[in-house]
Amino acid sequence: MAILNKGVWTQDEILEKVDSFPTQTQSEAGRYHLYISLACPWANRVNLVIHYLGLNDAISVSLVDPKMVDGWAFTEVYPDPLNGFAYLRDAYTKSKADFSGRVTVPVLWDKQTQKIASHDSATLALELAEKWLPLAKNKVELVPAHLRNEILALNDWLTPNVNRKVYNVGLFAKSQAEYDKHSQELFENLTALDARLSDKTYLFGDEITLSDFFLFPTLARFEAVYALHFKCNKRPLTSFKNLYRYMLSLYHIPAVKATIDIPHIKTHYYYSHVQINPTRIVPEGPELSWA
């Protein structure tokens, strides 16, 4: 995996340190631009908050190319309309010339300081849901005060145990034993979530919360990508009746549906992960009745 090491784009080096940009935003319409990939489930969290709350006029959004060859890139089809960057890593090195670490989406760019204001999806999604609510067209509390601690705790659980777990199964496992371990854990966790949703519309009842926007991106990609590409196929997602109903109910909300592009998602995963798909062939299927 290519990374920045003291501002130099290089392959798989051990870093002396890993830099980060703390999330620091002011709720000012027009000040920020968000770089995302429609393929990335972490970027999807933030995009979901923006679309669902109606922050689209307050924060502009553009896409990187789904085909990753040498890191996230901007192309003729997917240009950078703001800075004219060729690669997303240019935003990192413009913010800190000797940056060391991975180059990831989402990236929130501060037009005023000409630096990255956030590249942490969890923190940014939370900040947009709370701090930016006065600017939202749809003023829905995704993090109601009486549930805040529970929502944050569930989000902290979902990230390693579901969102990242599919990657542990299909992309990072280096042995059969590792694969078996992570696959078993993933499907145990999905079973637990299916049980949780047996008497609930959403994770915390009848109202959508931020936790739903942490879980949904993984479910929306499961059939088209994770079940085949990542070998997360012990059970089909349809066998989790409550989870599947839940995923579909969220998907059919127009603001949620607007964040999902299955062909774009498939193109990124199957084309970019040459370590597990060296031919870069993108499969035609599966046909999804809901997408």
Secondary structure by P-SEA (a helix, b strand, c coil): ccccccccccccccccbbbbbccccccccccbbbbbbcccaaaaaaaaaaaaaccccccccccccccccccccccccccccccccccaaaaaaaacccccccccccbbbcccccccccccaaaaaaaaacccccccccccccccccaaaaaaaaaaaaaccccccccccccccccaaaaaaaaaaaaaaaaaaaaaaccccccccccccaaaaaaaaaaaaccccccccccccccccccaaaaaaaaaaaaacaaaaaaccaaaaaaaaaacccccccccccccccccccc
